[in-house]
Amino acid sequence: IAAGWGFATIDPASIQADNGAGITRGIIGLVNKGQPRKPEDWGALRAWAWGAGQGLDYLQTDSAVDGKHIGIEGVSRYGKAALWAGASDPRFALVVSNDSGEGGAKLYRRNLGESIRVMNTYWFAPRFKSFASREQALPVDAHELIALIAPRPVYVATATEDLWGDPKGEFL
């Protein structure tokens, strides 16, 4: 604190539940008025990224916080959400993602480790699941998500033994 550093945390479940049963509640349920999602509607990862932006809104009102030097970080599913937050909100000055795997920094078309087929359907737009076992048909890949953060700093790391997260796929 004396050096000017601070840390804030947010509970993603306070924004959107991390389960399929909660998809008609939380911010998604509020926006959809409790109705099921349409194929292109957002999933929990985008909801968490939106919520992080709301937290950033608050931090920027605090005179003790340098609102131009706020980063976001997350691990696993929250590493995915951190990348989505950084890609969708240019106010995040730095993005750190650890072990984000598929749907995060890992290339979809690599077909190793975590895959669309085994991922939770509520993390993404419902239409995304239609690419399960046909990742080659995706019109985008993870490097383009990371490119949306540029030219701001982004740090991606995965444990070398995390075959589910596929460290080589994240490096590529």
Helices and strands as residue ranges (DSSP letters): G 12-14, G 20-24, H 26-31, H 44-59, E 71-75, H 77-88, E 94-98, G 108-110, G 116-118, G 121-123, G 126-131, G 135-137, H 142-147, E 154-157, H 167-171
